[in-house]
Amino acid sequence: MAAVAFVVAVASSATAQAVPPGDSYAPGSFSELMVPSAMGPVKVQVRWAARGGGAALYLLDGMRARDDRNAWSFETNATQLFDADDVTLVMPVGGQSSFYTDWRSPSNTNGQKITYKWETFLTRELPAFLAAHGVSTTNNAVVGLSMGGSAALTLAAYHRDQFRFAGSFSGALDLTAPGMREAIRVAMLDAGGYNVDAMAPPWSPQWLRMDPYVFAPQLRGLSMYISAASGLPGRFDHPSSPIGVFDTATAMGLEALCLVTTRAFQIRLNSLGIPAHYDFPGTGTHGWKYWEAQLANARPQILGALNAG
């Protein structure tokens, strides 16, 4: 049942909150940039810091990341939430099923032409590009949901000079748990036809490097916000059709699985004496409005870690 629950990385069907595109670099403005990378040009949506400060918050997407927009920019009120804050929002576009890591080869199950190199992009190429526009390479936070949740912790663990805060909302935080690799295999095939073996061989050093449960000791001293809900329908779940009921049931199962792995990760951090802020709501499924609420809850901690209000 856990594997089935992980098949579909769903997002809620909340009404889009569109952000107008632009090419301004002025404080408080919104830009859509094309940033050079080893993967080719990558679109990055940016909401520049309100007063021109250097702090930045990277917002990572989920398994079904789109090629046109980062879902944080239209499924949530993220840009409005930080509108008056002196922090730049950095929202990379693309990376479906990538876990925002460097893959060993292109996927051979969907004809992928390039090899994903998302960690390289997010920790070298993109920071260097943004630095030319006043964004710090050392005063950053990273937040992700679902696939992006474990990725946020991975990036922060291995690039402590770049990130001062990491947040995981409904992340899969115990990748070595029984059945998790095959659950991810099925989910990636469903989300774009990607082959998990192209990302990392089974139980290889590369696979273990991606697992928050394994690299947990490297998170000591990092400001963290970790959340997952129970999977029980909550205030944002109102299915009104058969497909809506199906989507809600899938979101329930997926969130319950993420809760199990997140609780395991919490036990792991506690055993190491590593503190983090946790939030485990009694209701809530795997959907954007819940992640929007978690971002609002995490905002004071993010701003505090970056010294950016």
Secondary structure in CASP SS format (residue, H / E / C, confidence):
PFRMAT SS
TARGET T0000
AUTHOR 0000-0000-0000
METHOD secondary structure of the structure
MODEL  1
M C 1.00
A H 1.00
A H 1.00
V H 1.00
A H 1.00
F C 1.00
V C 1.00
V C 1.00
A C 1.00
V C 1.00
A C 1.00
S C 1.00
S C 1.00
A C 1.00
T C 1.00
A C 1.00
Q C 1.00
A C 1.00
V C 1.00
P C 1.00
P C 1.00
G C 1.00
D E 1.00
S C 1.00
Y C 1.00
A C 1.00
P C 1.00
G C 1.00
S C 1.00
F E 1.00
S E 1.00
E E 1.00
L E 1.00
M E 1.00
V E 1.00
P C 1.00
S C 1.00
A C 1.00
M C 1.00
G C 1.00
P C 1.00
V E 1.00
K E 1.00
V E 1.00
Q E 1.00
V E 1.00
R E 1.00
W C 1.00
A C 1.00
A C 1.00
R C 1.00
G C 1.00
G C 1.00
G C 1.00
A C 1.00
A E 1.00
L E 1.00
Y E 1.00
L E 1.00
L E 1.00
D C 1.00
G C 1.00
M C 1.00
R C 1.00
A C 1.00
R C 1.00
D C 1.00
D C 1.00
R C 1.00
N C 1.00
A H 1.00
W H 1.00
S H 1.00
F C 1.00
E C 1.00
T C 1.00
N C 1.00
A H 1.00
T H 1.00
Q H 1.00
L H 1.00
F C 1.00
D C 1.00
A C 1.00
D C 1.00
D C 1.00
V C 1.00
T E 1.00
L E 1.00
V E 1.00
M E 1.00
P E 1.00
V C 1.00
G C 1.00
G C 1.00
Q C 1.00
S C 1.00
S C 1.00
F C 1.00
Y C 1.00
T C 1.00
D E 1.00
W C 1.00
R C 1.00
S C 1.00
P C 1.00
S C 1.00
N C 1.00
T C 1.00
N C 1.00
G C 1.00
Q C 1.00
K C 1.00
I C 1.00
T C 1.00
Y C 1.00
K E 1.00
W H 1.00
E H 1.00
T H 1.00
F H 1.00
L H 1.00
T H 1.00
R H 1.00
E H 1.00
L H 1.00
P H 1.00
A H 1.00
F H 1.00
L H 1.00
A H 1.00
A C 1.00
H C 1.00
G C 1.00
V C 1.00
S C 1.00
T C 1.00
T C 1.00
N C 1.00
N E 1.00
A E 1.00
V E 1.00
V E 1.00
G E 1.00
L E 1.00
S C 1.00
M H 1.00
G H 1.00
G H 1.00
S H 1.00
A H 1.00
A H 1.00
L H 1.00
T H 1.00
L H 1.00
A H 1.00
A H 1.00
Y H 1.00
H C 1.00
R C 1.00
D C 1.00
Q C 1.00
F E 1.00
R E 1.00
F E 1.00
A E 1.00
G E 1.00
S E 1.00
F E 1.00
S C 1.00
G C 1.00
A C 1.00
L C 1.00
D C 1.00
L C 1.00
T C 1.00
A C 1.00
P C 1.00
G C 1.00
M H 1.00
R H 1.00
E H 1.00
A H 1.00
I H 1.00
R H 1.00
V H 1.00
A H 1.00
M H 1.00
L H 1.00
D H 1.00
A C 1.00
G C 1.00
G C 1.00
Y C 1.00
N C 1.00
V H 1.00
D H 1.00
A H 1.00
M H 1.00
A C 1.00
P C 1.00
P C 1.00
W C 1.00
S C 1.00
P H 1.00
Q H 1.00
W H 1.00
L H 1.00
R H 1.00
M C 1.00
D C 1.00
P H 1.00
Y H 1.00
V H 1.00
F H 1.00
A H 1.00
P H 1.00
Q H 1.00
L H 1.00
R C 1.00
G C 1.00
L C 1.00
S E 1.00
M E 1.00
Y E 1.00
I E 1.00
S E 1.00
A C 1.00
A C 1.00
S C 1.00
G C 1.00
L C 1.00
P C 1.00
G C 1.00
R C 1.00
F C 1.00
D C 1.00
H C 1.00
P C 1.00
S C 1.00
S C 1.00
P H 1.00
I H 1.00
G H 1.00
V H 1.00
F H 1.00
D H 1.00
T H 1.00
A H 1.00
T H 1.00
A H 1.00
M H 1.00
G H 1.00
L H 1.00
E H 1.00
A H 1.00
L H 1.00
C H 1.00
L H 1.00
V H 1.00
T H 1.00
T H 1.00
R H 1.00
A H 1.00
F H 1.00
Q H 1.00
I H 1.00
R H 1.00
L H 1.00
N H 1.00
S H 1.00
L H 1.00
G C 1.00
I C 1.00
P C 1.00
A C 1.00
H E 1.00
Y E 1.00
D E 1.00
F C 1.00
P C 1.00
G C 1.00
T C 1.00
G C 1.00
T C 1.00
H C 1.00
G C 1.00
W H 1.00
K H 1.00
Y H 1.00
W H 1.00
E H 1.00
A H 1.00
Q H 1.00
L H 1.00
A H 1.00
N H 1.00
A H 1.00
R H 1.00
P H 1.00
Q H 1.00
I H 1.00
L H 1.00
G H 1.00
A H 1.00
L H 1.00
N C 1.00
A C 1.00
G C 1.00
END
